[in-house]
Amino acid sequence: MCIRDRLEEECARDYNRSAIESAANADAASKQLFERLVSAEEGHYDRFKKQHDNIQRFGLSYLALQSFDNGIPEGAAAAE
């Protein structure tokens, strides 16, 4: 596991703890914020993992192909 993966996991874990703490203190707004942050971190991790897997599977030519179409897979929505 690379450092980026560990950082994403640590952030998600910290945000999740904060959401739990917010709920324990009846702070619904903060809880929702931290839950959204957890979801975003998990999405980042999934995208990084998929890109890493594709590079391992298809090699550096995969990266070159990403420069066409701005790296957006066919049928996928544009980046956030």
Distance bins in CASP14 RR format, pairs under 12 A and 6 or more apart:
PFRMAT RR
TARGET T0000
AUTHOR 0000-0000-0000
RMODE 2
METHOD distances of the structure
MODEL  1
1 7 0 0 0 0 0 1 0 0 0 0 0
1 8 0 0 0 0 1 0 0 0 0 0 0
1 9 0 0 0 0 1 0 0 0 0 0 0
1 10 0 0 0 0 0 1 0 0 0 0 0
1 45 0 0 0 0 0 1 0 0 0 0 0
1 48 0 0 0 0 0 1 0 0 0 0 0
1 49 0 0 0 0 0 1 0 0 0 0 0
1 52 0 0 0 0 0 1 0 0 0 0 0
2 8 0 0 0 0 1 0 0 0 0 0 0
2 9 0 0 0 0 0 1 0 0 0 0 0
2 45 0 0 0 0 0 1 0 0 0 0 0
2 48 0 0 0 0 1 0 0 0 0 0 0
2 49 0 0 0 0 0 1 0 0 0 0 0
2 51 0 0 0 0 0 1 0 0 0 0 0
2 52 0 0 0 0 1 0 0 0 0 0 0
3 9 0 0 0 0 0 1 0 0 0 0 0
3 10 0 0 0 0 0 1 0 0 0 0 0
3 48 0 0 0 0 0 1 0 0 0 0 0
4 10 0 0 0 0 0 1 0 0 0 0 0
4 11 0 0 0 0 0 1 0 0 0 0 0
4 41 0 0 0 0 0 1 0 0 0 0 0
4 44 0 0 0 0 1 0 0 0 0 0 0
4 45 0 0 0 0 1 0 0 0 0 0 0
4 47 0 0 0 0 0 1 0 0 0 0 0
4 48 1 0 0 1 0 0 0 0 0 0 0
4 49 0 0 0 0 1 0 0 0 0 0 0
4 51 0 0 0 0 0 1 0 0 0 0 0
4 52 0 0 0 0 1 0 0 0 0 0 0
5 11 0 0 0 0 0 1 0 0 0 0 0
5 12 0 0 0 0 0 1 0 0 0 0 0
5 41 0 0 0 0 0 1 0 0 0 0 0
5 42 0 0 0 0 0 1 0 0 0 0 0
5 44 0 0 0 0 0 1 0 0 0 0 0
5 45 1 0 0 1 0 0 0 0 0 0 0
5 46 0 0 0 0 0 1 0 0 0 0 0
5 47 0 0 0 0 0 1 0 0 0 0 0
5 48 1 0 0 1 0 0 0 0 0 0 0
5 49 1 0 0 1 0 0 0 0 0 0 0
5 51 0 0 0 0 0 1 0 0 0 0 0
5 52 0 0 0 0 1 0 0 0 0 0 0
6 12 0 0 0 0 0 1 0 0 0 0 0
6 13 0 0 0 0 0 1 0 0 0 0 0
6 41 0 0 0 0 0 1 0 0 0 0 0
6 45 0 0 0 0 0 1 0 0 0 0 0
6 48 0 0 0 0 0 1 0 0 0 0 0
7 13 0 0 0 0 0 1 0 0 0 0 0
7 14 0 0 0 0 0 1 0 0 0 0 0
7 41 0 0 0 0 1 0 0 0 0 0 0
7 44 0 0 0 0 1 0 0 0 0 0 0
7 45 0 0 0 0 1 0 0 0 0 0 0
7 48 0 0 0 0 0 1 0 0 0 0 0
8 14 0 0 0 0 0 1 0 0 0 0 0
8 15 0 0 0 0 0 1 0 0 0 0 0
8 37 0 0 0 0 0 1 0 0 0 0 0
8 38 0 0 0 0 0 1 0 0 0 0 0
8 40 0 0 0 0 1 0 0 0 0 0 0
8 41 1 0 1 0 0 0 0 0 0 0 0
8 42 1 0 0 1 0 0 0 0 0 0 0
8 43 0 0 0 0 1 0 0 0 0 0 0
8 44 1 0 1 0 0 0 0 0 0 0 0
8 45 1 0 1 0 0 0 0 0 0 0 0
8 46 0 0 0 0 1 0 0 0 0 0 0
8 47 0 0 0 0 1 0 0 0 0 0 0
8 48 1 0 0 1 0 0 0 0 0 0 0
8 49 0 0 0 0 1 0 0 0 0 0 0
8 52 0 0 0 0 0 1 0 0 0 0 0
9 15 0 0 0 0 0 1 0 0 0 0 0
9 16 0 0 0 0 0 1 0 0 0 0 0
9 38 0 0 0 0 0 1 0 0 0 0 0
9 41 0 0 0 0 1 0 0 0 0 0 0
9 42 0 0 0 0 1 0 0 0 0 0 0
9 43 0 0 0 0 0 1 0 0 0 0 0
9 44 0 0 0 0 0 1 0 0 0 0 0
9 45 1 0 0 1 0 0 0 0 0 0 0
9 46 0 0 0 0 0 1 0 0 0 0 0
9 48 0 0 0 0 0 1 0 0 0 0 0
9 49 0 0 0 0 0 1 0 0 0 0 0
10 16 0 0 0 0 0 1 0 0 0 0 0
10 17 0 0 0 0 0 1 0 0 0 0 0
10 38 0 0 0 0 0 1 0 0 0 0 0
10 41 0 0 0 0 1 0 0 0 0 0 0
10 45 0 0 0 0 0 1 0 0 0 0 0
11 17 0 0 0 0 0 1 0 0 0 0 0
11 18 0 0 0 0 0 1 0 0 0 0 0
11 34 0 0 0 0 0 1 0 0 0 0 0
11 37 1 0 0 1 0 0 0 0 0 0 0
11 38 0 0 0 0 1 0 0 0 0 0 0
11 39 0 0 0 0 0 1 0 0 0 0 0
11 40 0 0 0 0 1 0 0 0 0 0 0
11 41 1 0 1 0 0 0 0 0 0 0 0
11 42 0 0 0 0 1 0 0 0 0 0 0
11 43 0 0 0 0 0 1 0 0 0 0 0
11 44 0 0 0 0 1 0 0 0 0 0 0
11 45 0 0 0 0 1 0 0 0 0 0 0
12 18 0 0 0 0 0 1 0 0 0 0 0
12 19 0 0 0 0 0 1 0 0 0 0 0
12 34 0 0 0 0 0 1 0 0 0 0 0
12 35 0 0 0 0 0 1 0 0 0 0 0
12 36 0 0 0 0 0 1 0 0 0 0 0
12 37 0 0 0 0 1 0 0 0 0 0 0
12 38 1 0 1 0 0 0 0 0 0 0 0
12 39 0 0 0 0 1 0 0 0 0 0 0
12 40 0 0 0 0 1 0 0 0 0 0 0
12 41 1 0 1 0 0 0 0 0 0 0 0
12 42 1 0 1 0 0 0 0 0 0 0 0
12 43 0 0 0 0 1 0 0 0 0 0 0
12 44 0 0 0 0 1 0 0 0 0 0 0
12 45 1 0 0 1 0 0 0 0 0 0 0
12 46 0 0 0 0 0 1 0 0 0 0 0
13 19 0 0 0 0 0 1 0 0 0 0 0
13 20 0 0 0 0 0 1 0 0 0 0 0
13 34 0 0 0 0 0 1 0 0 0 0 0
13 37 0 0 0 0 0 1 0 0 0 0 0
13 38 0 0 0 0 1 0 0 0 0 0 0
13 41 0 0 0 0 1 0 0 0 0 0 0
13 42 0 0 0 0 0 1 0 0 0 0 0
13 45 0 0 0 0 0 1 0 0 0 0 0
14 20 0 0 0 0 0 1 0 0 0 0 0
14 21 0 0 0 0 0 1 0 0 0 0 0
14 34 0 0 0 0 1 0 0 0 0 0 0
14 37 0 0 0 0 1 0 0 0 0 0 0
14 38 0 0 0 0 1 0 0 0 0 0 0
14 41 0 0 0 0 1 0 0 0 0 0 0
15 21 0 0 0 0 0 1 0 0 0 0 0
15 22 0 0 0 0 0 1 0 0 0 0 0
15 30 0 0 0 0 0 1 0 0 0 0 0
15 31 0 0 0 0 0 1 0 0 0 0 0
15 32 0 0 0 0 0 1 0 0 0 0 0
15 33 0 0 0 0 1 0 0 0 0 0 0
15 34 1 0 1 0 0 0 0 0 0 0 0
15 35 1 0 0 1 0 0 0 0 0 0 0
15 36 0 0 0 0 1 0 0 0 0 0 0
15 37 1 0 1 0 0 0 0 0 0 0 0
15 38 1 0 1 0 0 0 0 0 0 0 0
15 39 0 0 0 0 1 0 0 0 0 0 0
15 40 0 0 0 0 1 0 0 0 0 0 0
15 41 1 0 0 1 0 0 0 0 0 0 0
15 42 0 0 0 0 1 0 0 0 0 0 0
15 44 0 0 0 0 0 1 0 0 0 0 0
16 22 0 0 0 0 0 1 0 0 0 0 0
16 23 0 0 0 0 0 1 0 0 0 0 0
16 31 0 0 0 0 0 1 0 0 0 0 0
16 34 1 0 0 1 0 0 0 0 0 0 0
16 35 0 0 0 0 1 0 0 0 0 0 0
16 36 0 0 0 0 0 1 0 0 0 0 0
16 37 0 0 0 0 1 0 0 0 0 0 0
16 38 1 0 1 0 0 0 0 0 0 0 0
16 39 0 0 0 0 0 1 0 0 0 0 0
16 41 0 0 0 0 1 0 0 0 0 0 0
16 42 0 0 0 0 1 0 0 0 0 0 0
17 23 0 0 0 0 0 1 0 0 0 0 0
17 24 0 0 0 0 0 1 0 0 0 0 0
17 31 0 0 0 0 0 1 0 0 0 0 0
17 34 0 0 0 0 1 0 0 0 0 0 0
17 35 0 0 0 0 0 1 0 0 0 0 0
17 37 0 0 0 0 0 1 0 0 0 0 0
17 38 0 0 0 0 1 0 0 0 0 0 0
18 24 0 0 0 0 0 1 0 0 0 0 0
18 25 0 0 0 0 0 1 0 0 0 0 0
18 27 0 0 0 0 1 0 0 0 0 0 0
18 30 1 0 0 1 0 0 0 0 0 0 0
18 31 0 0 0 0 1 0 0 0 0 0 0
18 32 0 0 0 0 0 1 0 0 0 0 0
18 33 0 0 0 0 1 0 0 0 0 0 0
18 34 1 0 1 0 0 0 0 0 0 0 0
18 35 0 0 0 0 1 0 0 0 0 0 0
18 36 0 0 0 0 0 1 0 0 0 0 0
18 37 0 0 0 0 1 0 0 0 0 0 0
18 38 0 0 0 0 1 0 0 0 0 0 0
18 41 0 0 0 0 0 1 0 0 0 0 0
19 25 0 0 0 0 0 1 0 0 0 0 0
19 27 0 0 0 0 1 0 0 0 0 0 0
19 28 0 0 0 0 0 1 0 0 0 0 0
19 29 0 0 0 0 0 1 0 0 0 0 0
19 30 1 0 0 1 0 0 0 0 0 0 0
19 31 1 0 1 0 0 0 0 0 0 0 0
19 32 0 0 0 0 1 0 0 0 0 0 0
19 33 0 0 0 0 1 0 0 0 0 0 0
19 34 1 1 0 0 0 0 0 0 0 0 0
19 35 1 0 1 0 0 0 0 0 0 0 0
19 36 0 0 0 0 1 0 0 0 0 0 0
19 37 0 0 0 0 1 0 0 0 0 0 0
19 38 1 0 0 1 0 0 0 0 0 0 0
19 39 0 0 0 0 0 1 0 0 0 0 0
19 41 0 0 0 0 0 1 0 0 0 0 0
20 27 0 0 0 0 0 1 0 0 0 0 0
20 30 0 0 0 0 0 1 0 0 0 0 0
20 31 0 0 0 0 1 0 0 0 0 0 0
20 34 0 0 0 0 1 0 0 0 0 0 0
20 35 0 0 0 0 1 0 0 0 0 0 0
20 38 0 0 0 0 0 1 0 0 0 0 0
21 27 0 0 0 0 1 0 0 0 0 0 0
21 30 0 0 0 0 1 0 0 0 0 0 0
21 31 0 0 0 0 1 0 0 0 0 0 0
21 34 0 0 0 0 1 0 0 0 0 0 0
22 28 1 0 0 1 0 0 0 0 0 0 0
22 29 0 0 0 0 1 0 0 0 0 0 0
22 30 1 1 0 0 0 0 0 0 0 0 0
22 31 1 1 0 0 0 0 0 0 0 0 0
22 32 0 0 0 0 1 0 0 0 0 0 0
22 33 0 0 0 0 1 0 0 0 0 0 0
22 34 1 0 0 1 0 0 0 0 0 0 0
22 35 0 0 0 0 1 0 0 0 0 0 0
22 37 0 0 0 0 0 1 0 0 0 0 0
22 38 0 0 0 0 0 1 0 0 0 0 0
23 29 0 0 0 0 0 1 0 0 0 0 0
23 30 0 0 0 0 1 0 0 0 0 0 0
23 31 1 0 1 0 0 0 0 0 0 0 0
23 32 0 0 0 0 1 0 0 0 0 0 0
23 33 0 0 0 0 0 1 0 0 0 0 0
23 34 0 0 0 0 1 0 0 0 0 0 0
23 35 0 0 0 0 1 0 0 0 0 0 0
24 30 0 0 0 0 0 1 0 0 0 0 0
24 31 0 0 0 0 1 0 0 0 0 0 0
25 31 0 0 0 0 1 0 0 0 0 0 0
25 34 0 0 0 0 0 1 0 0 0 0 0
27 33 0 0 0 0 1 0 0 0 0 0 0
27 34 0 0 0 0 1 0 0 0 0 0 0
28 34 0 0 0 0 0 1 0 0 0 0 0
28 35 0 0 0 0 0 1 0 0 0 0 0
29 35 0 0 0 0 0 1 0 0 0 0 0
29 36 0 0 0 0 0 1 0 0 0 0 0
30 36 0 0 0 0 0 1 0 0 0 0 0
30 37 0 0 0 0 0 1 0 0 0 0 0
31 37 0 0 0 0 0 1 0 0 0 0 0
31 38 0 0 0 0 0 1 0 0 0 0 0
32 38 0 0 0 0 0 1 0 0 0 0 0
32 39 0 0 0 0 0 1 0 0 0 0 0
33 39 0 0 0 0 0 1 0 0 0 0 0
33 40 0 0 0 0 0 1 0 0 0 0 0
34 40 0 0 0 0 0 1 0 0 0 0 0
34 41 0 0 0 0 0 1 0 0 0 0 0
35 41 0 0 0 0 0 1 0 0 0 0 0
35 42 0 0 0 0 0 1 0 0 0 0 0
36 42 0 0 0 0 0 1 0 0 0 0 0
36 43 0 0 0 0 0 1 0 0 0 0 0
37 43 0 0 0 0 0 1 0 0 0 0 0
37 44 0 0 0 0 0 1 0 0 0 0 0
38 44 0 0 0 0 0 1 0 0 0 0 0
38 45 0 0 0 0 0 1 0 0 0 0 0
39 45 0 0 0 0 0 1 0 0 0 0 0
39 46 0 0 0 0 0 1 0 0 0 0 0
39 80 0 0 0 0 0 1 0 0 0 0 0
40 46 0 0 0 0 0 1 0 0 0 0 0
40 47 0 0 0 0 0 1 0 0 0 0 0
40 80 0 0 0 0 1 0 0 0 0 0 0
41 47 0 0 0 0 0 1 0 0 0 0 0
41 48 0 0 0 0 0 1 0 0 0 0 0
42 48 0 0 0 0 0 1 0 0 0 0 0
42 49 0 0 0 0 0 1 0 0 0 0 0
43 49 0 0 0 0 1 0 0 0 0 0 0
43 50 0 0 0 0 1 0 0 0 0 0 0
43 51 0 0 0 0 0 1 0 0 0 0 0
43 79 0 0 0 0 0 1 0 0 0 0 0
43 80 0 0 0 0 1 0 0 0 0 0 0
44 50 0 0 0 0 0 1 0 0 0 0 0
44 51 0 0 0 0 0 1 0 0 0 0 0
44 79 0 0 0 0 0 1 0 0 0 0 0
44 80 0 0 0 0 0 1 0 0 0 0 0
45 51 0 0 0 0 0 1 0 0 0 0 0
45 52 0 0 0 0 0 1 0 0 0 0 0
46 52 0 0 0 0 0 1 0 0 0 0 0
46 53 0 0 0 0 0 1 0 0 0 0 0
47 53 0 0 0 0 0 1 0 0 0 0 0
47 54 0 0 0 0 0 1 0 0 0 0 0
47 71 0 0 0 0 0 1 0 0 0 0 0
47 72 0 0 0 0 0 1 0 0 0 0 0
47 73 0 0 0 0 0 1 0 0 0 0 0
47 76 0 0 0 0 0 1 0 0 0 0 0
47 79 0 0 0 0 1 0 0 0 0 0 0
47 80 0 0 0 0 0 1 0 0 0 0 0
48 54 0 0 0 0 0 1 0 0 0 0 0
48 55 0 0 0 0 0 1 0 0 0 0 0
49 55 0 0 0 0 0 1 0 0 0 0 0
49 56 0 0 0 0 0 1 0 0 0 0 0
50 56 0 0 0 0 0 1 0 0 0 0 0
50 57 0 0 0 0 0 1 0 0 0 0 0
50 58 0 0 0 0 0 1 0 0 0 0 0
50 62 0 0 0 0 0 1 0 0 0 0 0
50 66 0 0 0 0 0 1 0 0 0 0 0
50 73 0 0 0 0 1 0 0 0 0 0 0
50 76 0 0 0 0 0 1 0 0 0 0 0
51 57 0 0 0 0 0 1 0 0 0 0 0
51 58 0 0 0 0 0 1 0 0 0 0 0
51 59 0 0 0 0 0 1 0 0 0 0 0
51 62 0 0 0 0 1 0 0 0 0 0 0
51 63 0 0 0 0 1 0 0 0 0 0 0
51 66 0 0 0 0 1 0 0 0 0 0 0
51 71 0 0 0 0 1 0 0 0 0 0 0
51 73 0 0 0 0 0 1 0 0 0 0 0
52 58 0 0 0 0 0 1 0 0 0 0 0
52 59 0 0 0 0 0 1 0 0 0 0 0
52 62 0 0 0 0 0 1 0 0 0 0 0
52 63 0 0 0 0 0 1 0 0 0 0 0
53 59 0 0 0 0 0 1 0 0 0 0 0
53 62 0 0 0 0 1 0 0 0 0 0 0
54 60 0 0 0 0 0 1 0 0 0 0 0
54 61 0 0 0 0 0 1 0 0 0 0 0
54 62 1 0 1 0 0 0 0 0 0 0 0
54 63 0 0 0 0 1 0 0 0 0 0 0
54 65 0 0 0 0 1 0 0 0 0 0 0
54 66 0 0 0 0 1 0 0 0 0 0 0
54 71 0 0 0 0 0 1 0 0 0 0 0
54 73 0 0 0 0 1 0 0 0 0 0 0
55 61 0 0 0 0 1 0 0 0 0 0 0
55 62 1 0 1 0 0 0 0 0 0 0 0
55 63 1 0 0 1 0 0 0 0 0 0 0
55 64 0 0 0 0 0 1 0 0 0 0 0
55 65 0 0 0 0 0 1 0 0 0 0 0
55 66 0 0 0 0 1 0 0 0 0 0 0
56 62 0 0 0 0 1 0 0 0 0 0 0
56 63 0 0 0 0 0 1 0 0 0 0 0
58 64 0 0 0 0 0 1 0 0 0 0 0
58 65 0 0 0 0 1 0 0 0 0 0 0
58 66 0 0 0 0 0 1 0 0 0 0 0
59 65 0 0 0 0 1 0 0 0 0 0 0
59 66 0 0 0 0 0 1 0 0 0 0 0
60 66 0 0 0 0 0 1 0 0 0 0 0
60 67 0 0 0 0 0 1 0 0 0 0 0
61 67 0 0 0 0 0 1 0 0 0 0 0
61 68 0 0 0 0 0 1 0 0 0 0 0
62 68 0 0 0 0 0 1 0 0 0 0 0
62 71 0 0 0 0 0 1 0 0 0 0 0
62 73 0 0 0 0 0 1 0 0 0 0 0
63 71 0 0 0 0 1 0 0 0 0 0 0
64 71 0 0 0 0 0 1 0 0 0 0 0
65 71 1 0 0 1 0 0 0 0 0 0 0
65 72 0 0 0 0 0 1 0 0 0 0 0
65 73 0 0 0 0 0 1 0 0 0 0 0
65 74 0 0 0 0 0 1 0 0 0 0 0
66 72 0 0 0 0 1 0 0 0 0 0 0
66 73 0 0 0 0 1 0 0 0 0 0 0
68 74 0 0 0 0 0 1 0 0 0 0 0
69 75 0 0 0 0 0 1 0 0 0 0 0
69 76 0 0 0 0 1 0 0 0 0 0 0
69 78 0 0 0 0 0 1 0 0 0 0 0
70 76 0 0 0 0 0 1 0 0 0 0 0
70 78 0 0 0 0 1 0 0 0 0 0 0
70 79 0 0 0 0 1 0 0 0 0 0 0
71 78 0 0 0 0 0 1 0 0 0 0 0
71 79 0 0 0 0 1 0 0 0 0 0 0
72 78 1 0 0 1 0 0 0 0 0 0 0
72 79 1 0 0 1 0 0 0 0 0 0 0
72 80 0 0 0 0 0 1 0 0 0 0 0
73 79 0 0 0 0 0 1 0 0 0 0 0
END
